[in-house]
């Protein structure tokens, strides 16, 4: 175990990985103890293993990525302090346990990204970066994560919502982090598990009516926050095509917007990016009143990160900009009612396990400002608002400085206003 006094744990953006490494290590150790070689693998893991074995390039990459992780501290252990996984078979056994294990609460962070923690060092190696960019790999990772999603939407996931004071999501420690839960969220405090039917039902919970009022509902010049999220970056004059893989991780609009025919309209426009935390509300709301022009999900990567992030102990913490170009994401183009805004795009971006993007609007639908667009299942991730260059905006970030240490801005709060030039 790592010396916590001399090596303080990193803060992980959005508290998705535990900021108390010792607590997370204990949880991972329990998973490892349950990962017996004699336990039959879930069929989706069998299919993944077979696909890798049949492909010579993937077979080489998956073995090299574990070999390329240094065997000296701190890489001899995972970022959680757990012994570093050194072969593909062990990884599959660990994931096999995860597929029927709901995340438990601990007071310093959510042990919500166990697979990410298992491959954190290996996905930063040259072979790991190539492996996790591969379409075949990501096809199977999607199936694996969907299988976990099936478990998390079942009643079998409910025990994690119990009242154990340390690990239960309705225990003393969790309620201290969410002190106004019963008043804030639509739930039934007198019922078992407060009336939630599964882990996913709890994580996609809704605010009670009136808890997040829409700013200036009658003023189409006011743009509201689309998620309960913290500002990460605000960029202007964004290029249509850019070398997004370089150290600065600039935005590349054609890649972000998946070469959509509408992408060229946003050349030299503005991108606002913000991230959600593990304790956040996880639904997306429309930042403007308007009409849905296009709405679809792009299949992408799950565990890819920027080369320049190096061995990020909280990957993809340092790759927030990079993943907007490559990760699984939802694109929702909206023709705003306000003519000075016109066409804009909301983009929901998945990160690691938190990559299920569920769009709940359809093409041609009218949406009011603050109306639901969709949600992340199993928590939240990061999102962008993309505006055309002719849309001139004054942003109000409520005193927050964009970056990894920013705090949340409430959903439906004013974040920008059309400039009256």
Secondary structure, DSSP 8 states (H G I E B T S, - for coil): ---TTTS-----GGG-S-S-HHHHHHHHHHHHHH--TTS---HHHHHHHHHHHH-HHHHHHHHHHHHTS-SSTTTTB-TTSSB---SHHHHHHHHHHHTT----EETTEE---HHHHHHTTGGGSHHHHHHHH-HHHHHHHHHHHHHHHHHHTSGGGGGGGS--TTT-TTSHHHHHHTTTHHHHB---TTSGGGG--SHHHHHT--B-TTTT--TTTT-TTEEE-SSSEEEEEEEEEE-SS--TTSTT----HHHHTTT-TTGGGGTTEEEEEEE--TTS--EEE-SSSEEEEEEEEE--BSS---GGG-S-TTTTGGGHHHHHHHB-EEEEEEEESSTTT-EEEEEEE-BTTB-EEEE---TT-EE-TT-EEEEEESS--EEEEEE-TT--EEE--TT--SSTT--EE-TTSEEEEE---
